[in-house]
Amino acid sequence: MPIISVDSKKKELIGNFRNEGKAWTKIVNEVLAHDFRSQAIGVGCPFGIYELLTNLGTVIVGTSYDTPEFAVESIKIWLDEFGWKRYPCAKELLILCDAGGSNGFRPRLWKYALYQNICKVYGLSIRICHYPSGASKWNPVEHRLFSFISKNWEGNPLRSYDVMLSLIAGTTTTAGLLVQTILNEKEYQKGIKITDDQMKEININKHSVLPDWNYTISLN
């Protein structure tokens, strides 16, 4: 059974702005004095997927809002591009994620999109385990993927999406971490509501331990 740890990293302004940290360079990197949104090319919203069994990372960089729909579609992109090639016989998927944010336990759209876009499409049974509030640092994607990405791009202005993707993909570790990147330019809407009737369509089996944070979504 493939095990993935997922989360979204904070949005980054794309443009000639200062990026915290230090980097060795032969030329002076001159940047704008202020990072106003109006001066940015756009925003980059990295959604990370870390595979615990292979030490491989995938980062989907969105250019729109960080929504539950974006989170689920990022997982779907990972499945289509990489997941099925590595786990062709998979019938279940375990997802480790934080309790809050776009992939939190509260958003109905997170559960509904998982059911509609992954369970029904691929026939997969999905186990979701949320880390409690304040424990996100124990989520593997944070300390095995995002922390090294932050170190790799510190001091380097993210002047374009290509630069951002290149710096993410260039992240490696002595333990053999490799990272793949994909740019997702789809526009996502905020505030999509899921009705009670729509929620009744989902087959959710809550686990006995911390049932709000641990549950399985599968076909009926």
C-alpha positions as CSV (number, residue, x, y, z in Angstrom):
1,M,0.0,0.0,0.0
2,P,1.5,3.4,-1.0
3,I,1.9,5.9,1.8
4,I,2.1,9.6,1.1
5,S,2.5,12.6,3.3
6,V,0.9,15.7,1.9
7,D,0.7,19.4,2.8
8,S,0.8,22.8,1.1
9,K,3.7,25.1,1.7
10,K,3.1,28.9,2.1
11,K,2.4,30.9,-1.0
12,E,5.4,32.6,-2.6
13,L,5.3,35.8,-4.6
14,I,6.8,35.3,-8.1
15,G,9.0,38.2,-9.1
16,N,12.2,40.1,-8.4
17,F,11.7,40.0,-4.6
18,R,14.0,39.2,-1.7
19,N,14.1,35.5,-0.6
20,E,15.2,35.1,3.0
21,G,18.5,33.4,3.6
22,K,22.0,33.4,2.1
23,A,23.4,32.0,-1.1
24,W,26.8,32.0,-2.7
25,T,26.9,33.8,-6.0
26,K,29.4,35.5,-8.4
27,I,27.1,38.4,-9.1
28,V,25.0,40.7,-6.9
29,N,21.4,39.8,-6.9
30,E,19.6,43.1,-6.9
31,V,15.9,42.9,-5.8
32,L,13.1,45.3,-5.2
33,A,13.0,47.0,-1.9
34,H,9.4,45.9,-1.2
35,D,7.4,42.8,-2.1
36,F,4.1,44.3,-3.2
37,R,1.6,41.9,-4.7
38,S,0.9,44.4,-7.5
39,Q,4.5,44.0,-8.7
40,A,4.5,40.2,-8.8
41,I,4.1,38.1,-11.9
42,G,1.9,35.9,-9.9
43,V,1.9,33.6,-6.8
44,G,3.2,30.1,-6.5
45,C,1.4,27.7,-4.2
46,P,3.5,24.5,-3.6
47,F,1.6,21.4,-2.7
48,G,4.0,18.7,-1.6
49,I,3.5,14.9,-1.8
50,Y,6.2,12.8,-0.1
51,E,6.4,9.1,-0.6
52,L,7.6,7.4,2.6
53,L,8.5,4.1,1.0
54,T,10.7,5.5,-1.8
55,N,12.0,8.8,-0.4
56,L,10.6,10.6,-3.5
57,G,8.9,13.9,-3.5
58,T,6.5,15.6,-5.9
59,V,5.6,19.2,-5.7
60,I,2.6,20.6,-7.6
61,V,3.0,24.4,-7.9
62,G,-0.4,26.0,-8.3
63,T,-1.0,29.6,-9.6
64,S,-4.4,30.0,-8.0
65,Y,-5.9,29.5,-4.6
66,D,-5.0,26.7,-2.1
67,T,-8.3,25.0,-1.9
68,P,-9.4,21.4,-1.0
69,E,-10.1,20.9,-4.7
70,F,-6.5,21.9,-5.5
71,A,-5.2,19.6,-2.9
72,V,-7.1,16.6,-4.2
73,E,-6.3,17.4,-7.8
74,S,-2.6,17.5,-6.8
75,I,-2.9,14.0,-5.5
76,K,-4.7,12.9,-8.7
77,I,-1.9,14.5,-10.8
78,W,0.7,12.6,-8.7
79,L,-1.2,9.3,-9.3
80,D,-1.5,9.8,-13.0
81,E,2.1,10.9,-13.6
82,F,4.0,8.9,-11.1
83,G,1.9,6.9,-8.6
84,W,0.5,4.2,-10.8
85,K,3.9,3.6,-12.4
86,R,5.4,2.9,-9.0
87,Y,2.4,1.1,-7.5
88,P,0.5,-0.5,-10.4
89,C,-1.3,-3.1,-8.2
90,A,-2.3,-0.6,-5.4
91,K,-5.9,-1.0,-4.1
92,E,-5.5,1.2,-1.1
93,L,-3.8,4.6,-0.4
94,L,-2.7,6.0,3.0
95,I,-2.6,9.8,3.2
96,L,-0.9,11.5,6.2
97,C,-1.8,15.2,6.5
98,D,-2.4,18.1,8.9
99,A,-5.7,18.6,10.7
100,G,-6.1,22.1,9.2
101,G,-5.8,23.9,5.9
102,S,-7.1,22.8,2.5
103,N,-6.5,19.1,3.4
104,G,-7.8,19.4,7.0
105,F,-10.5,17.2,8.6
106,R,-13.1,19.9,8.6
107,P,-13.6,20.9,4.9
108,R,-16.3,18.9,3.4
109,L,-14.9,19.5,-0.1
110,W,-11.7,17.6,0.8
111,K,-13.7,14.4,1.6
112,Y,-16.1,14.9,-1.3
113,A,-13.4,15.5,-3.9
114,L,-11.4,12.5,-2.7
115,Y,-14.4,10.3,-3.1
116,Q,-15.5,11.7,-6.5
117,N,-12.1,12.3,-8.1
118,I,-10.0,9.4,-6.8
119,C,-12.2,6.7,-5.2
120,K,-14.7,6.6,-8.0
121,V,-12.2,7.1,-10.8
122,Y,-9.6,4.6,-9.7
123,G,-11.5,2.3,-7.4
124,L,-9.0,3.0,-4.6
125,S,-9.8,2.8,-0.9
126,I,-8.3,5.8,0.8
127,R,-7.2,5.9,4.5
128,I,-6.7,9.4,5.8
129,C,-4.9,10.1,9.1
130,H,-4.7,13.7,10.3
131,Y,-2.0,15.0,12.6
132,P,-3.5,16.9,15.5
133,S,-3.2,20.7,15.8
134,G,0.3,21.7,16.9
135,A,1.9,18.4,15.7
136,S,2.3,19.3,12.0
137,K,6.1,19.3,12.4
138,W,5.9,15.5,12.7
139,N,4.3,15.2,9.3
140,P,7.0,13.7,7.1
141,V,6.5,16.1,4.2
142,E,7.5,18.9,6.5
143,H,10.9,17.6,7.7
144,R,11.8,15.3,4.8
145,L,10.8,17.5,1.9
146,F,9.8,21.1,2.6
147,S,12.6,21.8,5.0
148,F,15.2,20.8,2.3
149,I,13.4,22.8,-0.4
150,S,13.6,25.9,1.9
151,K,17.3,25.4,2.4
152,N,17.9,24.9,-1.3
153,W,16.2,28.1,-2.5
154,E,17.1,30.4,0.4
155,G,18.7,33.6,-0.9
156,N,17.6,33.0,-4.4
157,P,14.9,35.3,-5.8
158,L,11.9,33.4,-7.3
159,R,11.8,35.6,-10.4
160,S,9.7,33.2,-12.5
161,Y,7.8,30.0,-12.2
162,D,10.6,28.3,-14.1
163,V,13.1,29.4,-11.5
164,M,10.8,28.2,-8.7
165,L,10.3,24.8,-10.3
166,S,14.0,24.4,-11.0
167,L,15.0,25.2,-7.4
168,I,12.5,22.7,-6.1
169,A,13.5,20.0,-8.5
170,G,17.2,20.6,-7.7
171,T,16.6,19.7,-4.1
172,T,18.5,16.6,-3.0
173,T,19.8,15.0,0.2
174,T,22.5,12.6,1.2
175,A,19.7,10.1,2.0
176,G,18.8,10.1,-1.7
177,L,15.8,12.4,-1.9
178,L,14.6,13.2,-5.4
179,V,11.9,15.8,-6.2
180,Q,9.7,16.1,-9.3
181,T,7.7,19.3,-10.1
182,I,4.7,20.1,-12.1
183,L,3.1,23.5,-12.7
184,N,-0.7,23.6,-12.4
185,E,-2.2,26.8,-13.9
186,K,-5.8,25.8,-13.4
187,E,-8.0,28.5,-11.7
188,Y,-9.7,27.2,-8.5
189,Q,-12.7,28.8,-6.8
190,K,-12.9,29.6,-3.1
191,G,-16.0,28.9,-1.0
192,I,-17.4,25.9,-2.8
193,K,-20.1,24.4,-0.5
194,I,-20.9,20.7,-0.2
195,T,-24.5,20.0,0.8
196,D,-25.7,17.4,3.3
197,D,-27.1,15.3,0.5
198,Q,-23.8,15.3,-1.3
199,M,-22.0,14.2,1.9
200,K,-24.5,11.3,2.1
201,E,-23.1,10.0,-1.2
202,I,-19.7,9.4,0.4
203,N,-18.9,6.1,2.1
204,I,-16.9,7.2,5.2
205,N,-15.8,4.6,7.8
206,K,-14.5,6.4,10.9
207,H,-11.8,4.5,12.8
208,S,-12.2,3.7,16.5
209,V,-9.3,5.9,17.6
210,L,-9.8,9.6,17.1
211,P,-12.6,9.1,14.5
212,D,-12.7,12.7,13.4
213,W,-9.0,12.6,12.4
214,N,-8.8,9.0,11.2
215,Y,-11.2,7.6,8.6
216,T,-11.4,5.6,5.4
217,I,-13.2,6.7,2.2
218,S,-14.1,3.9,-0.2
219,L,-16.7,2.9,-2.8
220,N,-20.1,1.9,-1.5
